[in-house]
Amino acid sequence: MRVHLAWELPEDKRRGLKTRVRRITYELAPIGPASRRATAKGGGAVREFLYGEDGAPVLVTGDQLDADSGTITRVYPWAPDRPSPWTCYLTDAEWELDDLTHADLVHDLPLHKATFRVRSDGEVLDRLDLRCDFIPVVHITNSIPNSGEHWGKPTIATVLQGLDELSATDTDSSGASATTGSPIIGLSGARLPIDRATGQPLPVKVRAGTVWQLNDNGSMDVLDTSAQLAELRARVDHLIDRVAANSRLTAAGLGTLDPTALPSGYALQLALGPLDSLVASMRLARNHKYAVLLRMVQRLHQAGHAEGWPAGESVPARLMWGPHTPTDRAAVLDEVAKRVGAEVLSVETGVRMLQDAGYPIEDVQLEIERIQERSFEKAATLADATGDNTAVRAYLRLPAAGPEIPHVPGRQAE
């Protein structure tokens, strides 16, 4: 019956604003009287409900008051035959963080310390009647929640440890590459320059063309970290593969798979199997929520009397998903042409396959009607030109035996 969306707003010294907490609240509650903007004792803007001199509530146009129960009902455009006693109220307010204590939870912040926001048209967002009997918030989970759990699980949660290790390995690789590119050198028996002020050897840097003069027993040792660098790079590749596998994105889905390692397209399809399963489960989790979302959008347009949105029951709507991986459109088109031509597939199935492959087909039935209309036009032209019923029947894939097709020039399409 109530949804809170709350977050912290940082301090803005230029505008003289302290750290604040903003909370937007949607609440389903019984329909109340009409309201207007008013001013609180502290000077802030609030909203007050209106009552007549006899104490009766002032109603919004279209609302009805039941004198016996005192309930106010309203007929919404999406339910013209079902009066509803409920509406959704919007409250958008801010609190200074210094005015709150540890005992103040997001559900029960003190309203007498709140500063309500004002809309551009002057409406105070303090229990503003949205004139809809639902909360206009749809929570879409990334996965199907477990029993007793609400929020679902993000895809990245299963590989957080792997991502941390990948970041640490990259840091180590950076350090190892520094010592590999500029190695640490140990000299013995070398004549190094001396600082005349302190008498200590000056720091030596390795540069191209640097020459050191060594004594007879002098030597130079170089710390080689190239093996460690190669191992760290191999570990990075290993971690990326593990992250791809555990998240079910797969190396093929991330684009890190070597194309030459796949002998055929069927092998690529098998490599993308875990990703297909992941996408299918995520779409299943969203299937019902998107239907609710589309219904909510329709009703918001009806509530706002948007042009082209008449009153009446909401139209069922759902999303049709396209392919999430690249498809060989030419191969699909060739298969549809052969199967439909051989009458193994219906035209409806063939057009739907083309739509799923990504061809710009908005309406399957309309596309079929266009195809059939052009086929009959060509058949009419053929009949007018030849007058051969057998050729026309063969072109339209009609049975050879049947009623005679009359030859009427210009009328064969009918």
C-alpha positions as CSV (number, residue, x, y, z in Angstrom):
1,M,0.0,0.0,0.0
2,R,3.0,2.3,0.3
3,V,6.3,2.6,-1.5
4,H,9.3,4.8,-0.5
5,L,12.1,5.9,-2.7
6,A,14.8,7.6,-0.6
7,W,18.4,8.7,-1.1
8,E,20.9,11.2,0.3
9,L,21.6,14.6,-1.3
10,P,25.1,15.9,-0.8
11,E,25.9,19.3,0.8
12,D,25.9,22.3,-1.6
13,K,27.9,25.1,0.0
14,R,27.4,27.4,-3.0
15,R,23.6,27.4,-2.5
16,G,23.8,27.2,1.3
17,L,22.2,23.7,1.4
18,K,23.2,21.2,4.0
19,T,23.3,17.4,3.6
20,R,19.7,16.3,3.0
21,V,17.5,13.2,2.7
22,R,15.0,13.1,-0.1
23,R,12.0,10.7,0.0
24,I,9.3,10.2,-2.7
25,T,6.3,8.3,-1.4
26,Y,3.5,6.7,-3.3
27,E,0.6,5.6,-1.1
28,L,-2.7,3.9,-1.8
29,A,-5.4,5.3,0.5
30,P,-9.1,6.1,0.5
31,I,-10.2,9.0,-1.7
32,G,-10.3,12.3,0.2
33,P,-11.8,15.7,-0.4
34,A,-10.5,18.2,-2.8
35,S,-7.3,20.0,-1.7
36,R,-5.3,23.2,-2.3
37,R,-2.0,24.8,-1.5
38,A,-1.6,26.3,1.9
39,T,1.1,27.7,4.2
40,A,2.3,26.0,7.4
41,K,3.2,27.8,10.6
42,G,6.9,27.7,9.7
43,G,6.2,29.3,6.3
44,G,6.6,26.2,4.2
45,A,4.2,25.1,1.5
46,V,1.7,22.3,2.4
47,R,-1.6,20.9,1.1
48,E,-4.9,21.1,3.0
49,F,-8.2,19.3,2.4
50,L,-11.3,21.4,1.8
51,Y,-14.5,21.1,3.8
52,G,-17.7,23.1,3.5
53,E,-19.4,25.2,6.2
54,D,-21.5,22.2,7.2
55,G,-18.4,20.1,7.6
56,A,-19.1,18.1,4.4
57,P,-16.1,17.4,2.2
58,V,-15.7,19.3,-1.0
59,L,-15.5,16.8,-3.8
60,V,-13.4,16.8,-6.9
61,T,-15.5,16.9,-10.1
62,G,-16.6,13.4,-10.9
63,D,-16.3,12.0,-7.4
64,Q,-19.4,10.7,-5.5
65,L,-20.0,10.7,-1.7
66,D,-21.9,7.8,-0.1
67,A,-24.0,9.6,2.6
68,D,-24.4,6.4,4.7
69,S,-20.8,5.3,4.8
70,G,-19.1,8.6,4.1
71,T,-17.0,6.9,1.5
72,I,-15.9,8.8,-1.6
73,T,-15.8,6.8,-4.8
74,R,-14.5,7.6,-8.3
75,V,-15.0,6.0,-11.7
76,Y,-11.7,5.6,-13.5
77,P,-11.5,5.5,-17.3
78,W,-10.1,1.9,-17.3
79,A,-13.0,0.6,-15.1
80,P,-16.1,2.5,-16.2
81,D,-18.4,0.0,-14.5
82,R,-16.5,-0.4,-11.2
83,P,-16.4,2.7,-8.9
84,S,-13.3,2.6,-6.7
85,P,-12.8,4.1,-3.3
86,W,-9.0,4.2,-3.6
87,T,-6.5,6.6,-5.1
88,C,-2.8,7.1,-5.1
89,Y,-1.2,10.0,-3.3
90,L,2.3,11.4,-4.1
91,T,4.5,13.0,-1.5
92,D,8.0,14.4,-2.3
93,A,9.8,15.9,0.7
94,E,13.3,16.6,2.0
95,W,14.8,16.5,5.5
96,E,18.1,18.0,6.7
97,L,20.3,15.2,7.9
98,D,21.1,17.1,11.1
99,D,17.4,17.1,12.0
100,L,17.2,13.3,12.0
101,T,18.2,10.8,14.7
102,H,19.2,7.2,14.6
103,A,15.6,6.3,15.7
104,D,14.2,7.9,12.5
105,L,13.6,5.2,9.9
106,V,12.8,5.8,6.3
107,H,9.3,4.6,6.9
108,D,8.5,7.2,9.7
109,L,10.5,10.3,9.1
110,P,9.0,13.3,11.1
111,L,6.7,15.2,8.7
112,H,6.8,18.4,10.8
113,K,10.5,18.7,9.9
114,A,10.0,18.1,6.2
115,T,10.2,20.6,3.4
116,F,7.8,19.6,0.6
117,R,8.7,20.1,-3.0
118,V,6.7,22.3,-5.2
119,R,5.9,21.4,-8.8
120,S,6.5,23.9,-11.7
121,D,2.8,24.6,-11.9
122,G,2.7,25.5,-8.2
123,E,1.2,22.2,-6.9
124,V,2.7,21.2,-3.5
125,L,3.8,17.6,-3.5
126,D,2.2,16.8,-0.2
127,R,-0.3,13.9,-0.6
128,L,-1.1,15.1,-4.1
129,D,-3.9,13.0,-5.6
130,L,-2.6,11.3,-8.8
131,R,-6.2,10.2,-9.7
132,C,-5.2,6.6,-10.3
133,D,-6.0,3.5,-8.1
134,F,-2.6,1.9,-8.4
135,I,1.0,2.7,-7.4
136,P,2.8,3.8,-10.6
137,V,6.0,1.9,-9.7
138,V,7.0,-1.5,-11.2
139,H,9.9,-3.3,-9.6
140,I,11.7,-5.5,-12.1
141,T,13.9,-8.2,-10.7
142,N,17.0,-9.5,-12.5
143,S,16.1,-13.1,-11.5
144,I,13.1,-15.0,-10.2
145,P,13.3,-14.4,-6.4
146,N,13.5,-17.3,-4.0
147,S,10.6,-18.1,-1.7
148,G,10.3,-15.4,1.0
149,E,12.7,-13.1,-0.9
150,H,11.7,-10.1,-2.9
151,W,14.6,-8.4,-4.7
152,G,16.1,-11.2,-6.8
153,K,19.8,-11.6,-7.4
154,P,22.0,-9.6,-9.8
155,T,24.0,-11.4,-12.4
156,I,27.2,-9.8,-11.1
157,A,26.8,-11.1,-7.6
158,T,28.0,-14.6,-8.5
159,V,31.4,-13.2,-9.8
160,L,32.2,-10.4,-7.4
161,Q,35.1,-12.3,-5.9
162,G,36.5,-13.0,-9.4
163,L,36.2,-9.4,-10.3
164,D,38.1,-8.4,-7.2
165,E,40.9,-10.9,-8.0
166,L,41.0,-9.6,-11.5
167,S,41.5,-6.1,-10.3
168,A,44.2,-7.1,-7.9
169,T,46.0,-9.2,-10.6
170,D,45.9,-6.2,-13.0
171,T,47.6,-4.1,-10.3
172,D,50.3,-6.8,-9.8
173,S,50.8,-7.0,-13.6
174,S,51.4,-3.3,-13.7
175,G,54.0,-3.5,-11.0
176,A,55.7,-6.5,-12.7
177,S,55.8,-4.8,-16.1
178,A,57.5,-1.8,-14.5
179,T,60.4,-3.9,-13.2
180,T,60.5,-5.8,-16.5
181,G,60.8,-2.7,-18.6
182,S,63.2,-1.0,-16.2
183,P,65.0,-3.9,-14.5
184,I,66.7,-3.8,-11.1
185,I,70.5,-4.0,-11.7
186,G,73.1,-5.0,-9.1
187,L,76.7,-3.9,-9.7
188,S,79.9,-4.9,-7.9
189,G,83.4,-3.6,-8.6
190,A,82.0,-0.6,-10.5
191,R,83.4,2.9,-10.4
192,L,80.4,5.0,-9.7
193,P,80.3,8.8,-9.5
194,I,80.7,10.3,-6.1
195,D,78.9,13.3,-4.6
196,R,81.7,15.7,-3.6
197,A,79.6,17.3,-1.0
198,T,78.7,14.1,0.9
199,G,81.2,11.6,-0.4
200,Q,78.4,9.1,-1.1
201,P,77.8,7.4,-4.5
202,L,75.3,9.2,-6.7
203,P,72.1,7.3,-7.7
204,V,72.5,5.4,-11.0
205,K,69.8,5.2,-13.6
206,V,69.7,2.9,-16.5
207,R,69.6,4.7,-19.8
208,A,70.3,3.7,-23.4
209,G,74.0,3.8,-24.1
210,T,75.0,3.8,-20.4
211,V,78.5,2.4,-19.8
212,W,79.9,1.3,-16.4
213,Q,83.6,0.7,-15.9
214,L,84.1,-2.5,-13.8
215,N,87.1,-3.8,-12.0
216,D,88.8,-7.0,-12.9
217,N,86.5,-9.0,-10.6
218,G,83.5,-6.7,-11.1
219,S,80.1,-8.1,-12.2
220,M,76.5,-7.0,-13.0
221,D,73.3,-8.9,-12.1
222,V,69.9,-8.1,-13.6
223,L,66.6,-9.0,-11.8
224,D,64.5,-10.7,-14.5
225,T,60.7,-10.5,-13.7
226,S,59.5,-11.4,-17.2
227,A,58.5,-14.9,-16.0
228,Q,56.3,-13.4,-13.3
229,L,54.8,-11.0,-15.7
230,A,53.9,-13.8,-18.1
231,E,52.3,-15.7,-15.3
232,L,50.2,-12.8,-14.2
233,R,49.0,-12.2,-17.8
234,A,48.0,-15.8,-18.0
235,R,46.2,-15.5,-14.7
236,V,44.3,-12.5,-16.1
237,D,43.1,-14.6,-19.0
238,H,42.2,-17.4,-16.6
239,L,40.2,-15.1,-14.4
240,I,38.3,-13.7,-17.4
241,D,37.4,-17.2,-18.5
242,R,36.2,-18.1,-15.0
243,V,34.1,-14.9,-14.7
244,A,32.6,-15.6,-18.1
245,A,31.8,-19.2,-17.2
246,N,30.4,-18.5,-13.7
247,S,28.2,-15.6,-14.9
248,R,27.0,-17.7,-17.8
249,L,27.9,-14.9,-20.2
250,T,30.5,-17.2,-21.9
251,A,33.6,-16.2,-23.7
252,A,31.7,-16.2,-26.9
253,G,29.2,-13.7,-25.4
254,L,32.0,-11.4,-24.2
255,G,33.6,-11.5,-27.6
256,T,36.9,-12.9,-26.2
257,L,36.6,-16.3,-27.9
258,D,39.0,-16.9,-30.8
259,P,36.9,-17.4,-33.9
260,T,39.4,-19.9,-35.3
261,A,38.8,-22.2,-32.3
262,L,35.2,-22.9,-33.5
263,P,35.0,-25.4,-36.4
264,S,31.4,-24.6,-37.3
265,G,28.4,-22.4,-36.6
266,Y,26.9,-25.3,-34.6
267,A,29.9,-25.2,-32.3
268,L,29.3,-21.5,-31.8
269,Q,25.7,-22.2,-31.0
270,L,26.7,-24.8,-28.3
271,A,29.2,-22.3,-26.9
272,L,26.4,-19.7,-26.5
273,G,24.2,-22.2,-24.7
274,P,24.8,-20.9,-21.2
275,L,24.1,-17.3,-22.4
276,D,20.9,-18.4,-24.0
277,S,19.8,-20.0,-20.7
278,L,20.7,-16.8,-18.8
279,V,18.8,-14.6,-21.2
280,A,15.8,-16.9,-21.1
281,S,15.7,-16.9,-17.3
282,M,16.0,-13.1,-17.2
283,R,13.2,-12.7,-19.7
284,L,11.0,-15.1,-17.8
285,A,11.6,-13.0,-14.6
286,R,10.5,-9.8,-16.5
287,N,7.7,-11.3,-18.5
288,H,4.9,-10.5,-16.1
289,K,6.4,-7.2,-14.9
290,Y,6.6,-5.8,-18.4
291,A,2.9,-6.7,-19.0
292,V,2.1,-4.8,-15.8
293,L,4.3,-1.9,-16.9
294,L,2.6,-1.6,-20.3
295,R,-0.8,-1.7,-18.6
296,M,0.3,1.0,-16.2
297,V,1.5,3.2,-19.2
298,Q,-2.0,2.8,-20.8
299,R,-3.8,3.8,-17.7
300,L,-1.6,6.8,-17.0
301,H,-2.4,8.0,-20.6
302,Q,-6.1,7.5,-19.9
303,A,-5.9,9.2,-16.5
304,G,-4.2,12.2,-18.2
305,H,-6.8,12.2,-21.0
306,A,-4.0,11.9,-23.6
307,E,-5.1,12.2,-27.2
308,G,-6.0,8.9,-28.8
309,W,-6.6,7.1,-25.5
310,P,-10.3,6.6,-25.0
311,A,-11.9,5.2,-21.8
312,G,-12.3,1.4,-21.5
313,E,-10.5,-1.7,-20.3
314,S,-6.8,-1.8,-20.8
315,V,-5.6,-3.6,-23.9
316,P,-3.4,-6.7,-23.1
317,A,0.1,-6.0,-24.3
318,R,3.4,-7.8,-24.1
319,L,6.9,-7.4,-25.4
320,M,8.2,-9.5,-28.3
321,W,11.9,-10.2,-27.9
322,G,14.3,-10.3,-30.9
323,P,17.4,-12.4,-31.1
324,H,20.1,-11.5,-28.6
325,T,22.9,-13.0,-30.7
326,P,23.7,-12.2,-34.3
327,T,21.7,-14.3,-36.8
328,D,22.4,-15.3,-40.4
329,R,19.5,-13.5,-42.0
330,A,20.4,-14.7,-45.5
331,A,20.3,-18.3,-44.3
332,V,16.9,-17.8,-42.6
333,L,15.5,-16.1,-45.7
334,D,16.8,-19.0,-47.9
335,E,15.3,-21.6,-45.6
336,V,11.9,-19.8,-45.4
337,A,11.7,-19.5,-49.2
338,K,12.5,-23.2,-49.7
339,R,10.2,-24.5,-47.0
340,V,7.3,-22.3,-47.9
341,G,7.8,-23.0,-51.6
342,A,7.8,-26.8,-50.8
343,E,4.7,-26.3,-48.7
344,V,6.5,-27.8,-45.7
345,L,5.9,-24.5,-43.7
346,S,2.9,-22.2,-43.8
347,V,3.3,-18.6,-44.9
348,E,2.4,-17.5,-41.4
349,T,5.2,-19.5,-39.9
350,G,7.7,-18.3,-42.5
351,V,6.9,-14.6,-42.0
352,R,7.1,-15.1,-38.2
353,M,10.6,-16.7,-38.7
354,L,11.7,-13.7,-40.8
355,Q,10.4,-11.3,-38.1
356,D,12.3,-13.2,-35.4
357,A,15.4,-13.0,-37.5
358,G,15.3,-9.2,-37.5
359,Y,13.5,-8.3,-40.7
360,P,11.4,-5.1,-40.3
361,I,8.0,-6.8,-40.2
362,E,5.7,-5.0,-37.8
363,D,2.5,-7.0,-38.3
364,V,2.6,-10.6,-39.4
365,Q,-0.9,-10.8,-40.7
366,L,-0.7,-7.5,-42.6
367,E,2.5,-8.7,-44.2
368,I,0.8,-11.9,-45.3
369,E,-2.1,-10.0,-46.8
370,R,0.3,-7.8,-48.8
371,I,2.1,-10.9,-50.1
372,Q,-1.1,-12.6,-51.1
373,E,-2.5,-9.4,-52.7
374,R,0.6,-9.1,-55.0
375,S,0.4,-12.8,-55.8
376,F,-3.2,-12.4,-57.0
377,E,-2.3,-9.3,-59.0
378,K,0.4,-11.2,-60.8
379,A,-1.9,-14.1,-61.3
380,A,-4.5,-11.8,-62.8
381,T,-1.9,-10.4,-65.2
382,L,-0.9,-14.0,-66.1
383,A,-4.5,-15.0,-66.8
384,D,-5.2,-11.9,-68.9
385,A,-2.0,-12.6,-70.9
386,T,-2.4,-16.3,-71.5
387,G,-6.0,-17.3,-70.6
388,D,-4.4,-20.6,-69.3
389,N,-6.2,-21.8,-66.2
390,T,-3.6,-24.5,-65.5
391,A,-0.8,-21.9,-65.4
392,V,-2.8,-19.7,-63.1
393,R,-3.6,-22.6,-60.7
394,A,0.1,-23.6,-60.7
395,Y,1.1,-20.0,-59.9
396,L,-1.3,-19.8,-57.0
397,R,-0.6,-23.4,-55.9
398,L,-4.2,-24.4,-56.3
399,P,-5.4,-27.9,-57.0
400,A,-5.3,-28.9,-60.6
401,A,-8.9,-30.0,-60.5
402,G,-11.6,-27.5,-59.6
403,P,-14.2,-25.1,-60.9
404,E,-13.4,-23.3,-64.1
405,I,-11.7,-19.9,-63.7
406,P,-13.6,-17.5,-66.0
407,H,-11.4,-15.4,-68.3
408,V,-12.5,-11.8,-67.8
409,P,-9.9,-9.3,-68.7
410,G,-9.1,-6.9,-65.9
411,R,-11.3,-8.9,-63.4
412,Q,-9.1,-11.9,-62.6
413,A,-7.8,-10.4,-59.3
414,E,-11.4,-10.5,-57.9
